Amino acid sequence: MQSFPSEIDLARLASVIGNLSRITITHRRWITERQERLAKLQSDAAGKIATMETAGGLSPSAAQAIRAILLSLDPFTPSTAAQPTPDPRPAPNR
């Protein structure tokens, strides 16, 4: 069993809290940058699809289907991430 120290090291605690705050701010900034980049990529892709559609190289229904797929992708959502594959081996007998 682990015993807890009788005194709290306030300097160490403050350092840990400072590091955690810094990491949280960096993480939030990274998430915001990724979301902005994703929005730009989606916008660029939609623009290219529209260009292909107006040039006559893509039917309106195909353009809409491609646009729907591209704009629904979100790497931050678990539903669009790769799902684990089930183990093909049979369960052990007990």
N, C-alpha and C positions, 0 to 999 in steps of 0.2 A: 504494500500500500504506500502511496506517495504522500509525503507530508508537505504541507504548504509552508512557505517562509513566514516567519513571524513579523517581518517588516517588508514593506513594499518599496522597491527601488523606483522612485518617482522619475528619475532621469531616464531610466531604461523604458519605463512605461510611456513617457512622453515621446521618446524616440520611436517606439513601436507605433504609437498613434500617428505621429508625423509621417512615417513611412506608409502606413495604411492610407492616409489621406492623399498622399502624393500618388500612390498607385491607383486609387479610385479616380482621381482627376485625370490621370493619363489614360485609364481605361475608357472613361466617358468620352474623352477627346477622340480616341481611336475609333470608338463606335460611331460617333458623329461623322468623322471623316469617311468611314466605310459606307455609311448610309448615303452621304452626299455623292460619293463616287458611284455607288450602285444606281442612284437616281440619274446621274449623268449618263452612265452606260445605257440604262434603259431608254432614256430620251434619245440618245444617239442612234440606238438600234431602231426605235420607232420611226425616226426620221429617215433612216436608210430603207426601211420597209415601205414607207410612204413614197419615197422616190422610185423604188422598183415598181410599186403599184401604178403610179401615174405614168411611168415610162412604158407600161404595157407588158412588163415581164412577169407580172404576178397578178393572179385573179384577186378580186376584192375579198372573197371568202378565205382564200389561202392567206392573204395578208392579215386578215382579222384573226385567224387561227394562230399564226406566228406571233402576232402582237400580244395576244392573250397569254400565250406560253411565256414569252420573254418578260412581260410585265408582272406575271404572277410569281416569278422566281425570287426568293428571298433567302439568302444564306444564313440569316439570323433566326429563321423559323425552323424548328425541328421537323416539321412535316415535309419540307423540301430537301432535307438532308438525307444522306444515304441511310437506309434502314438495315439493321443487322440481319443476316441470313440465319434461318433456323438450322440447328445441327441435324444433318441427315441421318446420323446414326440412331439406331433404335435405343430406347430407354433401357437401362439395365434391369434385369429381373431381380426381384427381392424375395 
